[in-house]
Amino acid sequence: MEPTRQLADQLFLDRVRRARRQTFAQKFYAGVRLFAAVKDRMRAGIRDDFPHADDQAVERELRRRLAISRAIEQRPWTK
């Protein structure tokens, strides 16, 4: 069965309603869990890019990529 636009919209609205019912602490910890999951996916991507890298090399590359991301986010918008 292929999902319809109406079903996709309903699922999205359900997620929004659940999020709105969360306390601040629940939202905060959800953000922490999300960031941890993103870092795990980044590590997997790094291991795919560098299959012979040891754990320390993967962590160094992860920190390097996060630093690049922070630098891009903090860059002022210029024309």
Long-range contacts (C-beta under 8 A, 24 or more apart in sequence): 42-66
